[in-house]
Amino acid sequence: MKKSIVASIIGVVATVAAIESSYGQGSVFFNNYGATTDAIITWKAGDSGGSGPVSAGFKASLYYQFGGGALTPLGNSTAFNAAIPGYFTGPIVQIPGYTGGAISFQIYAYDGADYASSLHQGTSTLFTLANGIATGTQPVGEFGPALTAFTVSTVPEPSTLALIGLGTGALLFLRRRK
């Protein structure tokens, strides 16, 4: 009898802890188009990579921070919509450890396996939602007008940067000799 009462108490405590931890997460729609959000991602004007809105082949990743700490990647990415260029519609994402207050986000757009190795990339400005995002049983939040449009551009290859550096160094050396 005592064992079943202890087991019941442990079960109730574990259930409450599980419910509390699931409500302790913030959630937000990871997209750039919604009821209050409209931020199209385009090519940088004059870029050799393309023009107009970016489309299929591009991905977006979400980074977040609260309390002024470092940006933390969520480890997920979502593909841009092939039917509606410039927009991505991702899943509802959970922000680990978020319990309330202001939270900042930044979106990375790229066309490779990851942002660092992509030939074309761009980032949004860091934007903050002062009232936070949805927690617990509240409806899922949106980025709203805080997310603004941004551009992607071609990243110079390292060899191009090396040649620019060598050329500049040679010009400075020749100028110094005269």
N, C-alpha and C positions, 0 to 999 in steps of 0.2 A: 504494500500500500504506500509506504513512504517513498519507495523507488518511483512509483508512477506519479506521485505528486511532484517530486523533484524533476522528473522527466518532463512533466507538463509545464512547470515553471520555466525550465530551460527552453522548451519549445516556444513558449510565449515570448520570452526575452529575445530569442533568435529571430522570430517573426517580426517583432517590433524593430529590432536592429536592421533587418533586411529592408523593411519598409522605409525606415528613416534614411538609410543610406541611398535608396533609390530616389527619394525625394530631395536628397542633398545635392543633386546634380542640376545644372542649368541646361536648358536646351534651346536651340535656335535653328531656324531653317537656313541651310547653307545654300543660298541662291542669290542671284543678283537681279531678280525680278519677282515682284510680289505686290501685295496690296499697297505697301508703303515704300517699296524699294524698286528703283529703276536705274541701274548703273551699267551701261553697256561697255564692254571691253573692246577696244579697237586697236588697229595698228597705228604706230606713231607716224605722223604725216611725213611723207618722203622716205620712209624706210624701204629698204630693198626687199624686205621679206614679204610685204603684201600691202594691201590698202583696205579700208573699210573695217567692218567688224571681224573679229577672229571667229573661227568656226571649228569644225570637226578636226580632231587631231590635237587640240589644246586641252589642257586639264587645269583645274584650279585646286589649290590646297589652302586650308585655313589654319592660321596661327592666332594665338590668343595670349593675353596677359591680364592679370589683375594685381593691384597693389604695386604697380610700377616695376614689376620684375621683368625678367627676360621673356621674349616671345617664345612660346611653346607650340610646336607643331601638333596638330591633332592626329597626324599619321594617316589621314585619309585624303583622297583626292576624288574629284568628280569631273567627268568629261563635259566639254561644252556641247550645247545642243546643235546638232547638225541641221535641223530644220529651221532654227531661228538663230542665225549667227550673232555672236557677241554676248550670248547669255548661257549660263549654266544653271541647272536645277539639281542641286544635290539633295542628300538625305537630311533628315533631322539629326543634328549632331548633339552629343552630350558633352558638356564641358566639365571635366573631372575636378572635383573639389570646390566648385562654385556654389556659394550659398546665398549670395545677394550683393548688391552694390554695383558700382561702376565696373565695366569690363571693356577692354580694348581688343580690337581685332585687326588683322592685316591679311589680305588675300594675295596669294602668289599665283600668277598665270604663266604657263610654260607649255612647250610642245614636245618635250623629250620624256625620258623615263623619270627624271626628277628635275627640280628647278636648277640645281647646280650644273647639270650636264646638258642643259637645253641650249639650242642655238637661238631660240626666240623666247624672251621672258619679259615679265613686267610685274610690278607690285602696286597694290593700292596704297593710298596713304593710310597711316595708322588712324583708325577711327574708334571713338569711345562711345559706348552706350551708357549714359549717366544713370539711367534708371535700371540698368542691368538687363537681364534676359529672364525668360520664364523659368520658374522653379516649381518643384512639387506638382501640384495638380493644376497649376495655371496653364493656359494655352501656350503653345510654342511661340516664341518670339521671332521677329524679323529684324534684319539689320536696319531697315528704314532708310530715311534720307541721309543718315550718317555715312553710308557707303556711297561713294561718288565714282563716276566713270574714271577709268584709267587706260593707259596704253601699254602695248607690248612692242618691243623692238628687237632687232637683230643684235646679238652679242658678238663683238669682235672676237675672232679666234686669237688664241695666245700668240701665235706666230706673227699676226698683224701687229699686235701690241709690242712685241719684241722688235720688229722692224722700225716701228715709230720711235721707240726708245733709242735704238742704235743710230737712227738718222738724226735725232735731236742731239744726241751725245756728240756725234761727228761734227755737226754744225757748231756746237758750243766750243769744241776743241779747236776747230779751224778759226773761229772768231777770236779765240784767246791767243792764238799764235800770232795774229796780225797785230 
